[in-house]
Amino acid sequence: MAAAGGGAVKDVKSKAELEATVAQGAPVVLHFWASWCEASKHMDQVFSHLSIDFPLARFLRVEAEEQPEISEAYSVSAVPYFVLFKDGKAVDKLEGADPSSLANKVAKVAGSISTGEPAAPASLGMAAGPTVLETVKELAKENGASPRPIQLPSGVGNELKTRLQQLVNSHPIMLFMKGSPESPKCGFSQKVVDILKKEKVKFGSFDILTDNEVREGLKKFANWPTFPQLFCKGELLGGCDIAIAMHESGELREIFRDHGVDVFDSNEGKLTEPDGGNGGIVEASGLSTALSDRLRSLINSSPVMLFMKGRPDEPRCGFSRKVVDILRQEKVKFESFDILTDDEVRQGLKVYSNWSSYPQLYIKGELIGGSDIVLEMQKSGELNKLLAEKGISFGETLEDRLKRLIDSSAVMLFMKGTPDAPRCGFSSKVVNALKEEGLEFGSFDILTDEEVRQGLKTLSNWPTFPQLYYKGELIGGCDIVLELHNNGELKVTLSE
């Protein structure tokens, strides 16, 4: 191999080859991928462009299932997966399709192209920039955008933590940038300012060039190494690339509305609150009788009903996830409706309930509110009290939940990933076998819920995934399913 990567990506053929390359001490970025995984293909484009941005680093690929010895050595359980090396040692890793995070991690490990220049993430304007942005957009379309939760690592002192928390929460929308909105000191800060102005929202800002303690502390506080950083109601949304992608997809405006952020009404020439009203059910003028009846039926289909983006086990936005987490913490049985699957319900319910955003939580047919209200009620104890007053049952155990999931479909597959985007080859093979048999089946992505993942191993006495069930009974894993499929017995077994 040449002394420098020079923009080339090389496929690794053996563990010995990898170890020899890493031992040379140069920065190495290793991509575990699979040909059947769409997310791997998206990230491979970013990976290739990053190799151009950082020619002094070596960019290597490993087809995870073709090189099990290497995959096992780095505990790879899903793809895409990245390991970063420096000075002969693994120093960082990344699981999943997150192009901006990958670009930032590579920049930290590989440094700048010219000696003496500060490291600049490739997501911020070099060769990989357009590809990072396009990949962010593509993944946002496929997976939905959601805020990145804030972590408080031990590297930030308590006094600084308190100060940073106060700054982050000082405005509903808070931008940490270089310069001021009137005089930005970098192009990426300028872009985010322009986006917020186009979204017609009020925002606060802090010039990180004026306070190095805040500048360095916020990187650890938010677990985000670059600026600008955009926060909404105390939650980190991301940097420039993510803000652009969310703005262009319309997701940014939805997040602002979901969090009750004031939006400028250009027709009236004034700032108004999102039309959440008082949350009460009003006369649904403009809605057909059939739609009103359907919405009423959905709202009353369960004592606790959540209208959300995605499903409880696969939320498609951070605010929906927050309400799901609260209901599970309170051990409340609830049903849900994915408003992304039915635009008539999505738009109609806004009028019917006089509440313009999602999620929306209903208890015994009455609208409680969105994520902020539910969170506040939980903190005050009001939610628990209300549920008790309404006679809502508590205390679903993990075993109850697992059995409910298993029984949610006659043929039920617990797998890594989803049928449309499996995250391991064994799951992919079982999905293909079921599809070839023309069988309808439900699925659950065990990578999204560690409690289910570990609990199911104990309940089924089966230590690995995927796991296929029929009418509540375990059929087996990949080997058993493929054997039944090859013998022509799978369809018969799942139809008895």
C-alpha positions in Angstrom: 0.0 0.0 0.0 1.2 3.5 -0.7 2.4 5.8 2.0 -0.7 7.8 1.9 -4.3 7.0 0.9 -4.4 9.6 -1.8 -8.2 9.5 -2.1 -8.3 5.7 -2.7 -10.5 3.3 -0.7 -9.1 -0.2 -0.4 -11.0 -3.5 0.4 -9.4 -5.5 3.1 -9.0 -9.2 2.4 -7.6 -10.5 5.8 -7.2 -9.6 9.4 -3.4 -9.8 9.0 -3.6 -7.2 6.2 -5.6 -4.9 8.4 -3.3 -5.3 11.4 -0.3 -4.6 9.3 -1.8 -1.4 8.0 -2.9 -0.1 11.4 0.5 -0.9 12.9 2.1 1.6 10.5 0.6 4.4 12.7 -1.1 6.5 10.1 -4.7 7.4 10.7 -7.0 4.6 9.4 -10.8 4.7 8.9 -12.4 1.3 8.6 -15.9 0.8 7.1 -17.8 -2.4 7.8 -20.5 -2.7 5.1 -22.9 -5.2 3.4 -24.0 -5.3 -0.2 -27.7 -5.8 0.8 -27.8 -2.7 3.1 -29.0 0.5 1.5 -27.6 2.6 4.4 -24.2 1.1 3.7 -24.4 2.2 0.1 -25.4 5.8 1.1 -22.5 6.0 3.6 -20.0 4.4 1.1 -20.4 7.5 -1.1 -19.6 9.8 1.9 -16.7 7.5 2.8 -15.2 7.7 -0.7 -15.4 11.5 -0.8 -13.8 11.8 2.7 -10.8 9.8 1.4 -10.3 12.7 -1.0 -10.5 15.3 1.7 -8.0 13.5 3.9 -5.3 11.9 1.7 -2.9 11.4 4.6 -5.4 8.9 6.1 -6.1 5.4 4.9 -9.7 4.4 4.1 -10.4 0.7 4.2 -13.6 -1.3 3.7 -14.5 -4.7 5.1 -17.6 -6.7 3.8 -18.8 -7.6 7.3 -20.2 -11.1 6.6 -17.4 -12.1 4.2 -14.8 -11.3 6.9 -16.3 -12.7 10.1 -12.9 -12.9 11.9 -12.4 -9.1 11.5 -16.1 -8.3 12.3 -16.0 -10.4 15.5 -12.7 -8.7 16.5 -14.5 -5.3 16.6 -17.8 -6.6 17.9 -19.7 -5.6 14.7 -23.4 -6.5 15.1 -24.9 -4.1 12.5 -23.9 -2.2 9.4 -22.8 0.4 8.5 -20.1 0.5 11.2 -16.9 2.5 11.4 -13.7 2.1 13.5 -11.1 4.9 13.5 -7.4 4.3 14.3 -4.6 6.6 15.2 -1.0 5.7 16.2 -1.8 2.0 15.8 -4.8 2.1 18.2 -8.6 2.2 17.8 -9.6 5.6 19.1 -13.2 6.0 18.0 -16.2 4.2 16.4 -19.6 5.0 14.9 -22.5 2.7 14.4 -25.2 3.5 11.9 -25.8 6.0 9.0 -24.8 9.4 10.3 -22.8 11.2 7.6 -22.2 14.4 9.6 -20.9 12.5 12.6 -18.6 10.4 10.4 -17.2 13.5 8.8 -16.5 15.1 12.1 -14.9 12.0 13.6 -12.7 11.6 10.6 -11.6 15.2 10.8 -10.6 14.8 14.5 -8.6 11.6 13.8 -7.0 12.6 10.4 -6.4 16.3 11.1 -6.0 18.9 8.4 -4.5 18.4 4.9 -1.7 20.9 5.4 0.6 20.8 8.4 -0.3 23.6 10.8 -3.9 24.1 9.7 -6.6 23.3 12.2 -8.7 20.2 11.5 -11.8 21.1 9.6 -14.6 18.5 9.3 -15.3 17.4 5.7 -19.0 18.1 6.3 -18.1 21.8 6.3 -17.2 22.6 2.8 -14.5 20.3 1.2 -15.0 17.5 -1.3 -17.4 15.4 0.9 -19.6 18.4 1.7 -22.2 18.0 -1.1 -22.3 14.3 -0.6 -22.7 14.6 3.2 -25.6 17.0 2.6 -27.3 14.8 0.0 -26.9 11.7 2.3 -28.4 13.6 5.3 -31.4 14.6 3.1 -31.8 11.0 1.8 -31.6 9.5 5.2 -34.0 12.1 6.6 -36.5 11.2 3.9 -36.2 7.5 4.8 -35.9 7.6 8.5 -37.4 10.9 9.6 -35.4 13.6 11.4 -35.2 13.8 15.1 -33.2 15.9 17.6 -30.0 14.6 18.9 -30.3 14.2 22.7 -27.8 16.1 24.9 -25.4 14.1 27.0 -23.5 15.5 30.0 -20.0 13.8 30.0 -17.8 13.9 33.0 -15.3 16.2 31.2 -17.4 19.3 32.0 -17.4 20.7 35.5 -20.6 21.2 37.4 -20.3 25.0 37.4 -19.7 25.1 33.7 -22.5 22.6 33.1 -24.9 24.9 34.9 -23.8 27.9 32.9 -24.1 26.0 29.6 -27.5 24.6 30.5 -28.7 28.2 31.3 -27.3 29.4 28.0 -28.9 26.6 26.0 -32.3 27.2 27.7 -32.1 31.0 27.5 -34.2 31.1 24.3 -36.7 28.5 22.8 -34.4 28.5 19.7 -30.7 29.1 20.6 -27.8 29.3 18.1 -24.2 29.1 19.2 -22.2 30.6 16.3 -19.1 32.4 15.2 -20.0 36.1 15.3 -23.5 37.6 15.6 -26.6 37.3 13.4 -25.9 40.8 12.1 -22.2 40.0 11.5 -21.5 36.3 11.2 -17.8 35.4 11.2 -18.0 32.1 9.2 -20.1 31.0 6.2 -21.7 28.1 8.0 -23.0 30.3 10.8 -24.3 32.7 8.1 -26.2 29.8 6.5 -28.0 28.8 9.7 -28.9 32.4 10.5 -30.3 32.8 7.0 -32.3 29.6 7.5 -33.8 30.8 10.8 -34.8 34.1 9.1 -36.5 32.2 6.3 -38.3 30.1 8.9 -39.5 33.4 10.4 -38.7 32.4 14.0 -37.2 34.4 16.9 -33.9 33.1 18.1 -31.2 33.9 20.6 -27.5 33.6 19.8 -24.1 33.4 21.5 -20.8 34.3 19.8 -18.4 31.4 20.8 -15.4 33.4 19.6 -15.9 35.7 22.7 -15.6 32.9 25.3 -13.3 30.0 24.9 -14.6 28.3 28.0 -18.1 28.1 26.5 -16.6 27.2 23.1 -14.7 24.2 24.3 -17.2 23.2 27.1 -20.2 23.1 24.7 -18.4 20.6 22.4 -18.3 18.1 25.3 -21.7 19.2 26.8 -23.5 18.6 23.5 -21.2 15.8 22.3 -20.8 17.8 19.0 -17.3 19.0 18.0 -18.1 21.8 15.6 -20.0 25.1 15.3 -22.6 26.4 14.7 -24.8 24.4 17.0 -28.6 24.9 16.9 -30.8 24.1 19.9 -34.6 23.9 20.1 -36.2 24.0 23.6 -32.9 22.7 25.1 -32.4 19.9 22.6 -29.5 19.9 20.1 -30.8 19.7 16.5 -27.3 19.7 14.9 -25.0 21.8 12.8 -25.1 23.5 9.5 -25.6 20.5 7.3 -28.4 19.1 9.4 -30.1 22.5 9.6 -30.0 22.8 5.8 -31.4 19.3 5.2 -34.2 19.8 7.8 -35.1 23.2 6.4 -35.3 22.0 2.8 -37.4 18.9 3.8 -39.8 21.0 5.8 -38.9 19.0 9.0 -37.4 22.0 10.7 -40.6 24.0 10.6 -42.5 21.0 11.9 -40.1 20.6 14.8 -40.6 24.3 15.7 -44.3 24.0 15.6 -44.3 20.7 17.6 -42.4 22.6 20.3 -44.7 25.6 20.3 -42.1 28.0 18.9 -43.5 31.4 17.8 -43.7 31.6 14.0 -44.0 34.9 12.1 -47.3 35.2 10.3 -46.3 37.0 7.1 -50.0 37.6 6.2 -50.7 39.4 9.4 -47.2 41.0 9.8 -46.9 39.9 13.4 -45.6 37.0 15.5 -48.3 34.5 16.7 -48.2 31.4 18.7 -48.8 28.1 16.7 -52.6 27.6 16.6 -52.7 25.1 19.4 -55.7 27.0 20.9 -56.7 25.6 24.2 -56.5 22.1 23.0 -60.2 21.4 23.3 -62.3 19.6 20.7 -64.2 22.2 18.7 -66.7 22.1 15.9 -64.7 20.6 13.0 -66.0 23.0 10.4 -64.7 22.1 6.9 -64.4 18.4 7.8 -66.8 15.9 6.2 -69.0 14.0 8.5 -67.3 10.8 7.5 -63.9 12.1 8.4 -65.1 13.5 11.7 -66.6 10.2 12.6 -63.4 8.4 11.6 -61.3 10.7 13.7 -63.6 10.3 16.7 -63.5 6.6 16.3 -59.7 6.5 16.2 -59.4 8.8 19.3 -61.7 6.5 21.3 -60.3 3.3 20.0 -58.1 3.0 23.2 -58.4 4.6 26.6 -54.9 6.0 26.0 -54.3 6.9 22.4 -51.2 8.5 20.9 -51.1 10.1 17.4 -47.4 10.2 16.6 -44.8 10.1 13.8 -43.9 6.5 13.4 -44.7 3.6 15.7 -43.8 3.2 19.4 -41.0 0.8 18.6 -39.8 3.0 15.7 -40.6 6.6 16.4 -39.8 9.0 13.5 -39.2 12.1 15.5 -37.7 12.9 18.9 -40.8 14.4 20.4 -42.9 11.3 19.6 -40.2 9.2 21.1 -40.3 11.3 24.3 -44.0 10.7 24.8 -43.6 7.0 24.1 -40.8 6.9 26.7 -43.0 8.7 29.3 -45.9 6.3 28.8 -43.6 3.4 29.1 -42.0 4.8 32.2 -45.5 5.2 33.7 -46.2 1.6 32.6 -49.4 2.6 30.8 -51.0 0.5 28.2 -51.6 2.6 25.1 -52.3 2.3 21.4 -51.0 4.6 18.6 -51.6 5.8 15.1 -48.8 6.7 12.7 -49.9 10.0 11.1 -47.2 9.7 8.5 -49.1 6.9 6.9 -52.4 8.8 6.4 -52.3 12.5 5.4 -56.1 12.8 5.7 -55.9 11.9 9.4 -52.8 14.0 9.8 -54.4 17.2 8.5 -57.9 16.5 9.7 -57.0 15.9 13.3 -55.3 19.3 13.4 -58.7 20.9 12.6 -60.7 18.5 14.7 -58.7 18.9 17.9 -57.7 22.5 17.3 -54.1 21.5 17.9 -51.6 22.0 15.0 -48.7 19.7 15.8 -47.7 16.2 16.7 -47.6 14.1 18.8 -51.1 14.4 20.3 -52.0 12.3 23.4 -55.6 11.5 24.3 -56.9 10.0 27.5 -60.5 8.6 27.4 -61.2 10.7 24.3 -59.9 14.0 25.7 -56.8 15.8 24.3 -54.0 16.1 26.8 -51.5 17.9 24.6 -48.1 17.4 23.0 -44.7 16.4 24.2 -44.0 19.5 26.3 -47.3 19.3 28.2 -47.0 15.5 28.8 -43.4 16.0 30.1 -44.5 18.8 32.4 -47.4 16.7 33.7 -45.1 13.7 34.4 -42.7 15.9 36.3 -45.4 17.4 38.5 -47.1 14.0 39.1 -50.3 15.3 37.4 -50.1 12.7 34.6 -50.1 9.8 37.1 -52.9 11.3 39.0 -55.0 11.9 35.9 -54.5 8.4 34.7 -55.6 7.0 38.0 -58.7 9.2 38.1 -59.6 8.0 34.6 -59.3 4.4 35.7 -56.4 3.6 33.4 -54.6 0.4 34.2 -50.9 0.4 35.1 -48.1 -2.0 35.4 -47.5 -3.9 32.2 -44.5 -6.1 32.9 -41.7 -6.8 30.4 -43.1 -10.3 30.0 -46.6 -8.9 29.2 -45.0 -6.5 26.7 -43.0 -9.3 25.0 -46.0 -11.5 24.7 -48.1 -8.7 23.3 -45.4 -8.0 20.7 -45.1 -11.7 19.8 -48.9 -11.9 19.5 -49.2 -8.7 17.4 -49.0 -10.7 14.2 -49.7 -14.4 13.3 -46.2 -14.5 11.8 -43.9 -12.3 13.8 -40.2 -11.7 13.1 -37.8 -10.2 15.6 -34.8 -9.0 13.6 -32.0 -6.5 13.2 -33.3 -3.6 11.1 -36.5 -3.6 9.2 -37.7 -5.8 6.3 -36.9 -3.0 3.9 -33.5 -2.3 5.4 -32.2 -5.3 7.3 -29.1 -4.7 9.5 -27.6 -8.2 9.4 -27.4 -10.9 6.7 -29.2 -13.5 8.8 -32.2 -11.2 9.2 -32.0 -10.4 5.5 -32.1 -14.1 4.6 -35.2 -14.8 6.7 -37.0 -11.8 5.3 -36.2 -13.0 1.7 -37.5 -16.5 2.6 -40.8 -15.2 3.9 -41.2 -12.9 0.9 -40.5 -15.8 -1.5 -43.2 -17.8 0.2 -45.6 -14.9 -0.3 -46.2 -14.7 3.5 -47.4 -11.6 5.3 -45.6 -11.0 8.6 -45.0 -8.4 11.3 -41.5 -7.4 12.4 -39.7 -5.7 15.3 -36.3 -4.1 15.1 -34.5 -5.4 18.2 -31.7 -2.8 17.7 -34.2 -0.1 18.7 -35.0 -1.5 22.1 -32.4 -3.1 24.3 -35.0 -4.2 26.9 -36.9 -6.2 24.3 -33.6 -7.5 22.8 -32.4 -9.0 26.1 -35.8 -9.9 27.5 -36.7 -12.0 24.5 -33.6 -14.1 24.8 -34.7 -15.1 28.3 -38.4 -15.5 27.4 -37.7 -17.7 24.4 -34.6 -19.4 25.8 -33.0 -18.6 22.4 -29.8 -16.5 22.5 -29.6 -15.1 19.0 -31.5 -13.1 16.4 -33.5 -13.2 14.2 -36.3 -15.1 15.9 -39.5 -16.1 14.0 -42.8 -16.8 15.8 -46.1 -18.3 14.5 -49.2 -17.8 16.6 -47.1 -17.0 19.7 -44.8 -20.1 19.4 -41.1 -19.8 18.5 -40.2 -21.5 15.2 -36.5 -20.7 15.4 -33.7 -18.7 13.9 -32.1 -18.3 10.5 -30.9 -21.9 10.1 -34.2 -23.5 11.0 -36.2 -21.1 8.8 -33.9 -21.6 5.8 -34.1 -25.4 6.3 -37.9 -25.3 6.3 -37.9 -23.0 3.3 -35.5 -25.3 1.3 -37.5 -28.4 2.2 -40.8 -26.7 1.1 -42.2 -26.9 4.6 -42.1 -23.2 5.6 -45.4 -22.1 4.2 -47.1 -25.2 5.6 -45.6 -24.6 9.0 -46.8 -21.0 9.1 -50.3 -21.8 7.8 -51.4 -24.6 10.2 
